[in-house]
Amino acid sequence: MRAAAWLAVALLLPVRDAAADARWTHLRSDHFEFVGDASERNIRDVALHLEQFREALSRVLPPAAVATTVPAVVFVFQSDASLTPYKPTFEGKPVALAGFFSGWTDRTLIAINAAAEQSALRVVFHEYAHFLVQNTSGRLPAWANEGFAGFYETFQERGGGKRALIGVPNDEYLALLKTSPFMPLGNLLAIDYTSPEYNEGDGRGPSNRRGVFYAESWALMHYLQLGSQTRASQLTRYLARLHDGEDPTRSFAAVFGDPAVLERELRDYVRKFTFPAIRFDFAEKVSGAGAGPAEALSEVDSTTYLADLLGRTGHLDEARGRLQKILDANPQANHAAATLGVLELNAGNGDRALPWLERAAADPSDAAAQVLWGRAVLERYEKASSDGRDPGTSLNDARRALTRAAALKPDDAETLATSGRAESLAGEDVARALSLLVRAVALAPGQEEYRLMLAEELVRQRQFAQATEMLGPLMASARRQEIRDAARRAMSFVAARANDRAAAAVRRPEASPSAAPAARFRVLRPNETRAAGSLTTVDCANGSVVLQVETDDESLRLSAASLVAVQVISYQPAAPKPLVCGAVNPPPRVFATYQESEATVQATGIDGRAIAIEILPDGYPGR
């Protein structure tokens, strides 16, 4: 998803340099997986701090926050020189940082320079706090999101792991609050993820608006949590409203009351410069590596892990080269195949990802591989359907793989979301599609992709009011531009249909009082048209496929890339038969779903591209 100076790095670092010339150690703690070329002692020290941080946050956040099923892999590098090739880049140069956090729907990756552990951990604590808070609160406004992360990032371990402090003041924020003009509370609350104050500068210096925004967000969150018991209880109610999907601005006013009063309280709190902290006493020392001994990684395994990190920090070409070299030498290296597949998938290269993920998914016990392969099949299916091409792999094969994954991991948000997407594409059980997506959002409310998928499904099912409630916030303040753009497109579709309910109802079979239940029929997607008629002929002359459907008003000629490119759904007692070339005797009564052709194509006698043929039940009324 994210290539610029990878070539220079590759020239300086051949494939062997990262893994073969260093000893890479692997170990697991209770909640993290660690890979590092640092000493085992340093790796275990990082493990201890991360486990303590997670344990402390589990005391103050709801259980759902730390109950994520997404694996977390932590890379512990012995020095900045060792870390630098894997850093994200800006304008072709590695970003100067001691550590970073990269969150994905299938895993989170953390990288730390052990030689600058304290600085690195502060960055990681900040970003990991974002991740955990969003797990339970869902979409947070920018001030609350950064305020929470700033509050937790100064976590300090005390007493050899028996105690910890949260909420320790941030010296940089204190300096900014002392020297910078106070930002009015209304301005602070209005800043979103697209605002200059959120994106400008590096957050440092008194003239830096981003720095002032971060400092004041931290101060407000510190006051709401530790400065007043009344405000703390209000914060709890406010977060509960956000979790339920309510509008942040309206919820803030309803819960906290007059913002002028809160602003005066905050100014007084900041002027005193006495910020308390929360102390935690653990019943027993938190273990940093309780799951077993460390082991040395082979060159193949260490290179695979590091290639995954490279690919997710903007160095896809180099990662691809390393993994391809492994697979050329060892075609059975399933871990490398799965890693290459998911990197290609995340980069939008579904066709390149599919064969690698298919190889990994050959193991039916690997739930993650089943989900990733299913996701790749769905992406190819959607793209092929849009382009009028044969999708190749069956949609039902993907649904079966996802069913296997769900049996292995029934409460995994990524599995549920991908399964919901598959059921939506199939269109046979729309209630199940919606239920799966609702569960995915409930398990991972901070994942904007899942909320977008749910909103789009609500649009497809013509539940426009609920869809609008979800699309509005995504369109206005989603963190990623592609999410905002997709939400805007979906909202445009809703707006175009809002004043045309009667026409929409005509296209839907459930409009007839005597029709079968709506859930039995495939739900129309945007830009699709449905016509009722009789399928009379499947013409395969000249290497093309054209379906002839006789409606009450016209003869429709619908093209298809191949016989299997058209989804066939039957509501007859017998299983549906595949399409075959020639006359169809007797001609079944069907719903034909298609995308209308442009005028130039219609002039050639093709009215549209066939999407689905639904064979109607006996006795279904004419239209």
N, C-alpha and C positions, 0 to 999 in steps of 0.2 A: 504494500500500500504506500509504502513510502519510497539513489543512484546518483550520484554526482561524481565524487572523487574516488570511486571504488577502484578505478584502474591504477591510480598511483599507489594505493594501499596494496593491491595485488602484486605490483611489480616489486615492492619492498618486502612483501611477506608471501613467499611461496606456500603452497598448501601445507607442507610439513612444518613450517615454522611455528604455527599456532599450537599444534598438538604434539608433534614428534619430538621437538626440542625442549619440551617441558614435561614435568610429571603432573598429570591431572588427577585429582582426587575426587571421589564421589562419596557422598554420605547423605543420609536422610535424618531429619529431626522429626518431631511429632507432626508438624504441619508444613514443612518445607523440604525441598530437594536441593542439594548443594553440589556445585561443580566448581573446582578452583585449581589454579596453579600456585596459590598461596600455601603456606604450611598448614598441616592439619590442625595445629593449635589455633591459627588465625581463623580458619574456617569454622571451627567449633565455637570460637568467641563470637563471631558474627551470628551463628545459629542461636547462641544463648540470648543475644540482644533482640533478635527478631522474635523468638518465642516469648520473651518477657514482654515485649511491646504488644504482641497479639493477646497475651494473657491479660495485660492491664486493660486493653481496650474492650476485651470481652466482659470486664466488670462494669463498664459504663455504657456500652452499646447493647441494643437488643440482641438476643441470640442469633437472629437471622444474619446479622452483620458479619459474623465470623464463621458462619456455617457454609461458606462457599465450597462448591465441589470442584472449582477450577484449580488445577494444579499450579503451584508456584515454584519456579526454578530460580535459584539464586546463584549467580556467578561471582566468585570471590577471586579477584585478580591480585597478584602479589605487588603490583606497582602500577603507576600511571602509564608507563610504557607498555605494559602488558594489556591494560584496558583500552588504550587509545584506538587500536584498529577496530574496535567494536562500538565505539561511541557514535551516536547520531552526528550528522554533519550539518553545517549551516554555511551556505555559500562556498561549498567545497572543502571546508575545514572542519576537523573534529571539534565539537563543542567542549569548552573547558568545564569539566565537571568531575567530581570524585565518585559519583554514583548516579544511577538512574533507574526508573521504574517504567515498564512498558506493559500495559494491560491489553489483553485480547480476549475474545469470547471463549477461546479454547484453553488459554493459559495466561499466567502473568509471568513476566521475566524481570528479574532484579539484577543489577550489576553493581559491584562495589570494589573500590580500590582499597585493599586492606592496609596500605601504607598511609592512607588518609581516612581511617575508619570512622572517626567521629564526624567529620564533614559529610562523608558519604552516607552515613546512617541518618543524618538529619534530613537529607534529600529523600532518602528512601522512606523514612517515617512519614514525611509530608505526603508523598504520593500514595503510600500504602494506606494511609488514613483516608484519603479520597476514595480509594477502592472499597474499603470496609464500610464507610458511611453511606456511600451510594448503594451498597448491597441492601441496606435496610430502608433508606429514606427516599431512594429514587432520585428524581430530578430536583436538585437543589439550586436555588439562585446563586449567582457567582459569589456574593458576599458570604453566604453561609458555607458554601463549598470551601472557599479559601480560608474562612475563619476557623472552621473545624480543623482543617489540615495544619494551619499555623498553631492552633492550640495544642495539637498532639505531637507535632514534630520535635518539640523540645523535651521529649520523654527522657528521663534519666534513671538509670539503674543505681540502686544504693544497697549497701549491706551485703555485697557479694551475691546479689541475685535474690535476696530475701525481701527487699523493699523496692519501690519505684515511685517516682514523682511524675505527674502529668500536669501541664498548664504552667510550667516554669516560664517566666517572661522571656521574650526574644529580645536580645540587646539591640539588634538592628531596628526592630519595630519601635522600641522605646526611643531610640535616637531620632527616628523620623517623626514620631508623635511630638517630641519636644521641639523640633526645629521647623516643622511644616505647618501651614495653615490647616485648620480642621475642615474636613470635607463635610458639608451638611448631610444629615442622615438621608434625606430624600434623594440626594445625588448618589450616595453610596448604594442605596437599595435599587436604584434604576440601572446600575451598571450590569450588563450581561456579557456573555462570552464573545460577543462581536464588538464590544465597546473598545475605543482606544485605550481607556484606563486599564483594561484587562490585558491588552496585547502589546502596549508600547514599552520599550526599554527592558531593563533587566531587573526591575524592582528595587534598585538601589539609588540612593542620593535624594536629597530633599526636594529637588525640582522634578523628580520622576513621579508622574501621576500614578503609574502602576504601583510603585513602592508605597505611596500614601494609601492607595486602595487596599493593598495587602495588610498594611499596618492597622488601618482602621477596622477592617473586617475582623482581624484577630482580636482587637480590643473589644469590639461589640460582642463577639462570641464569648470572649473571656468574661465579660460582664454578665451576659445572659446565663452562663453556666455557674459562675462562682461569686458574682457580685451581689446577687439578690435571690432569695429563695422564691419570691413571687415570680420574678422574671424567669427563673429556671423552670418552674412548673409551666409557665406560658410557652417556653421554648419546646418542652415536651409535646404540648398540644399542637403547636405549630408544625413540628416535624411529622406528627401523626396525620395532620391534614395533607401535607405534601405527599406522604406515603399513599394516601387514598386518592391522589391525583388532582387535588384541588389547586386552584390558581394561587401562586406564591404571593402576588401583590394583595389580592383580596384576603387571603388567609392571614397575612401579616397584620393588616388593619383590623381584622376581626379579633385576633388573639391579643396583640400588644397594645391596641388602643391608639391614643393620640401620639403620633410620631414626635411631636414637639416635646412632649413630656419625656419620652425615652431618650431623645437627643440630649436634653439637659442632664439626665441621669448619667449618660455615657460621658459627657464632657467632665462632669464632676469626678467620675471614676478615673478617667485618664489623668486629670490634674493631680490627683493624690499620689499617683505612681506607687501604689502599694498593691501588688497583684499576688493573691494567694495561689497556692498550687494544691493539687490533690495527692495525698500519700496513700500508697497501697502497701499493705503488709501481706505477703504470700504465706499461706499455711506451711509450705515447704519450698525450698529453692527450686525455681523453674529450671527444668532440664533443657539443655540446648541441643542435645543429640541423642535422644533416648531410643532411637529405632535401630541401633546396631552399629557395628564398626565401620570405619572408612575402608574404601577399596580403591585400588589404582585402576583408572580407566584405560582401555586399549586405545590405540591411535584412532581406530575407526569410530569408537564411541565418543571420544573427546572431540574429534573433528565434527561429528554429527551434531553434538550439543552446540558447539561454537558456531557452526553454520546456521543453526536455527536462530541464534542471537544476531548474527550478521544480517540475515535476511529480514529480520524484524526491526532493524535499525537503519534501513535504507541501503544496504549493501547486497541487494539480491543477486546481482551478477556474480559477485565473488562467492556467495553462498552456494549458488547453483553450480559453479565450477567445482567447488570442493566436494559437494555431494555427488555430482556426476562422476567424478574420479573414483569415489568409493564404489559406486554402483557398477561402473565399468569393470572394476577388479573383482567385485563380489556381488553378483546379481541377487543373492539371497539376503542382502543387508536390509531387512524390512524397516528397521528404525530409520535408516537413511532415506529409504523410499517414502515413508510416511512424512518425514520432515520436508523433503523436496516437494512432495505433493501439497502439503499445507501451505508452504511458502508461495507456490504458484497460485494456489487457490486464493490466498489473501491478496495477491497482486492482481487478481482479476483474470488469471490465465487458466480458466476452468478446463479447457481442452488439454493443456499440458499437464495439469494436475491429475486428471482422471486416471491414466494408466498407473501412475505411482501409487495413488490411493487405493486403486483396485487391488494392487499387489498386497498392500498392507492389510486390506479388509478381507483377504483370503482366510485370515485367522478369525473365526466367528466369535472368539472369546474377547477380542479387542474392541471394546465398545467405542472408544474414541475413533478408531479407524473406520468403524461402520458409519459413524456420524459424519466424518469428514468425506468419506466416499459418497454417502448419500447427498451431502451438500453439493459436491462437485457434479453429480448427476442432475440435480435440480437446476443448477446454474446452466448446464449445457441444454437441458430440456427447455428452459425459458428462452435462452438465446436462439436455439434452433427453431422454436415455435414462432418467435418474432421474425426470424429471417426466412421462414418457409422451408427449412431444411429438415432432413431426417435426424432426429435426436440420437439415434443409435441405441443407447441403453434404455431399457424400459423404465418408465416411471414407477411401475409396480415393483420392480427389483429394488429400487431405492426405498420404497415404503417398507418392504420386507426387511431390509438391512436396518432401517431405523427402528422397526419393531423389535428386532433382536437387541439393539443397543438399549432401548427403553426397558427391556426385561432385565438387563444387566445393571443399568443405572436409572431407576425409575424417577428419581428426583433431580436429574441433571438438567439445568436450564437450557443448555445448548442442544441437547437431545430433543427436548420438548419443542423448542422453537423450530428446529429443522424439521421435525415430524409435522408440526402444524403447517409449515410452508408446503410440505409434500402433500398433505391432505387438501390444502387450499388449491394447489395445482390440479389435483385429481378431480376435485369438485364433487365427489360422490357423497361425502359426509361432512357437510359444512359445520354442523354442530360440533363435531369432533375437532375440526380444524380450529375453530374459535376457542374451544376449551383448552387445547394444547397451548395455544399462544397466550391465553390468559394465565395459565399456570407458569409459563416461562417468565412472563413479566413479573408475576408475584414473587418468584424465586430470585430474580435478578432485576429489581426495579431500576437499577442504575445503568442498565444496558440500553442505550438509545436505539440500537438496531432492533431489539425485540419489541420495543414500544412502536417503532415504525411499522414492523411487520403486522402487529396486532391492529394498528390503525388502518393499514391498507386492507386487511381482511374485513374489518368493519365496513369500509367503503364498498368492497366487493359484495357484501351482504346487504348493502343499502341501509345500514344503520348509521345514517349520516350524522345524527346529533352526537352520538358517542365518539364517532371518528373525529369530528371537528374538535371535541374537547381534548383529544390526544394530539391532533395535528397542529393545533395553534401553538402550544408551547414548543414543539419540536421545530416548527417553521421559524419561530422567533429566536430561540436561544439554544438550539442543539449545539454541542461543541464542534461537531464536524460539519464542514460545508456540504458534503454529499448527503448527509442526513437532512439538513435544512432544505436542500434542493428537492430531494425526493418528497419531503412533507409538503413542499409548496406545489409540486405537481399533483399530488393526491388531493390537496385542498382545492386546486383549480378544477379538478374533475368533480368534486362535490359541489362547487359553486355552479358549474355548468349544468348539473342535474337537479339542483335544488328547486328550480322553478318548472321542472318538467316531470313531476312525480307521475302524472297520468301516463305519459309516454313510457316511462320506466316500468310501470305496472303492466302495460300491454306486453312488454317483452318477457315478463316473468310468468312462468306457468302457474304459479300459485295465485295469480290474479283471478282465475276462474273459481267460483265457489265450490264446484264439484271436482276441482283438480286434486291430484295427489298432494301430500304434504310437501312443502317447499324443500325440506331437507333431502328429499329424494332426488332432486334435480341438480345438475351442475349449475353453480352460480356464475353469472356472467362477470367477466373481468372488464376493466376499462377498454374501450375501443372494440368491443366484440358485439356482434349482432346475432340474434337468434331468430330462426324462421321455422314454422311448422309446415310439414309437407310429407311427401313420400319419396323415399330414396329408390330411384328406378334403374340407374346405371352407374357403373364404375368403369370409366373409359380409360384404358391404359395404352392407347395408340401413341406412336411416335415417342415412346420413352417417357411420357408424362402421365400424370394421374389426375383425372377430372371427375368429380362426383356430380351427378345430375339429380336435383331435388325439385320435384313438382309441388309447388304451393298452390293455394287457391287463386293466387293472382298472377303468378309468373313461374317461369322455369329458371332455376338457379344453377349456374355452372361454377363449381368451387374447385380450385386447384389444390394439389397437395404434393409435397416433395416425394412422398412414397406412400404405400399402403399403410405402413405402421406409424406414419407421422400423424395420423388422425386418431384421436382418442375415441374409442367405441365403448359406450355404456349402454347396457340393456336393462330395462325394467320388466322384462319378460321372465317367467319362471326359469327358463333354460339359460345357461351361460351364454354370453355374447359370442357370436362367431366373428372371426377376423374378416376384414374387407377382402374381397377377391375381385379380380377384373371380370367385367361382363355385365349382362343384364341381371337385375336383382328380382327374382321371382319367388314368392309374391313380393311386391314392393312394400316394405314395412313403413308404418307411420313413424316419423322421427322429428326430433328437434335437431336442426342443423345449425351449429354455431360457427361463425366465420368472421374474419376481418375483411371489411369491404375494400375492394381494389380501388386504386386511383383511376381517374377518368381515362387515362391513356391505356390502362390495362383492360378496363371494362370495354373499351372499343374493340378489343380482340375477342370479346365474347366470354371473358372470365369475370364473374361478378365479385369474387373474393377468394380468400385462402381459407380452406377448411380447417377448423380447430377441433371440433368434436361432433360426433353423431350419437344422439341419444335415442335408442329404440323405445318408443312409448309403450306403456302397458295396454293390453286389450281394453277397449271401451273408453279409452281416454278421449275426452270431447275434442272435436275439431276446433280450429282457431280461425 
